Amino acid sequence: MSTLRVAMIGVGLAAAPHALALKDLAREVEVAGVTGRSAVRAATFAREHGFALAPSFDSVVADASIDAVLILTPPHTHLELVEAAAGAGKHVLLEKPLDVSLARAQQLTACCQRAGVRLGVVFQNRFRPAVQQLATLVQSGALGRLASAGVEVRWWRDQAYYDEPGRGTYARDGGGVLLTQAIHALDLLLWLAGDASVVSAACSTTTVHRMESEDYACAALKFRSGAVGRVFATTAAYPGFPERLEFVAENGTAVLEGGRLDIYWRDGRRESFEEKEAASSGFGAQPMAFDHGPHRALLAGFIAAIREGRPAPVTGDDALKVQRLIAAMTAKGGAEHDAGN
């Protein structure tokens, strides 16, 4: 296959690391055009990054030379945009979450399956070096049988962040800290620990923020393996702290905090691994303060999947598992909710 031609749809906060990744992969992929809701903003973005400007989303869909689209728009727009792109035979790399509700997310993945196009989802944290080290430990069986797994996301967003139109609303974002910020850590949790059911959960909006959806959430989980788990997530923890994942197993405990992985083996050994580019993951006042290397790895894998006819590195089904867990955590009532397949 010749150089893959892609178009970028959306030029908001999420677009910058994708643009940098695309430029790094210029030998493999060509940016056919950039478009967004604001023509002025799209033109400025295209000029800053040296990309061509596409007249509109409709023009991208109609262009048979474009192989794939990167959809980087707000969550409530995803289903309709993906339906149009998939209907035109274009592969889709989609910013998280799939959409604002589980029902719309399921429709979205189903339409790509019917159209026979690749659907990739932007959970780039799977490609962080420390996460890759942790995945090797867990998936190889080196840690032994899992006893418990947990995640803590103690981030900070000031009120100005939520004063932006649509931020933290159900109509545009589908929710708050779970679907927008903690979703990355929850993806890692389910990827490495397996499917889980929510035993008990509580979600709330603290006095720190004025917003429609939750800025605080916690849950007790039961994994299908028999292990137990926990989730804590907030955007009200000033000044913001690196996310923390903990896996307790037969042979030791692995703790991933920010870009540092520590393994405490039961035989007394201790091993550590720290990422070179681990200054931030966006946990503080600067949401986009992170290295674009994981985006580049994710995009490279997506390109390879298209060329080789295999699933994307992170599939729509992977993303559905996370969205099921979040839907179970935010469901009303005290009964146990299945967050698995």
Buried (B, 14 or more C-beta within 10 A) or exposed (E): EEEBBBBBBBBBEBBBBBBBBBBBBEEBBBBBBBBBBEEEBBBBBBEEBEBEBBEEBEEBBEBEEBBBBBBBBBBBBBBBBBBBBBBBEBBBBBBBBBBBBBEBBBBBBEBBEEBEBBBBBBBBBBBBBBBBBBBEBBEEEBBEEBBBBBBBBBBBBBEEBBEEEEBBBBEBBBBBBBBBBBBBBBBBBBBBBBBBBBBEBEBEBEEBBEBBBBBBBBBBBBBEBEBBBBBBBBBBBBEBBBBBBBBBBEBBBBBBBBBBBBBBBEEEEEEEBEBEEBEBBBBBBEBEEBBBBBBBBBBBBBBBBBEEEEBBBBBBEBBBBBBBBBBBBBBEEEEEBEBBE
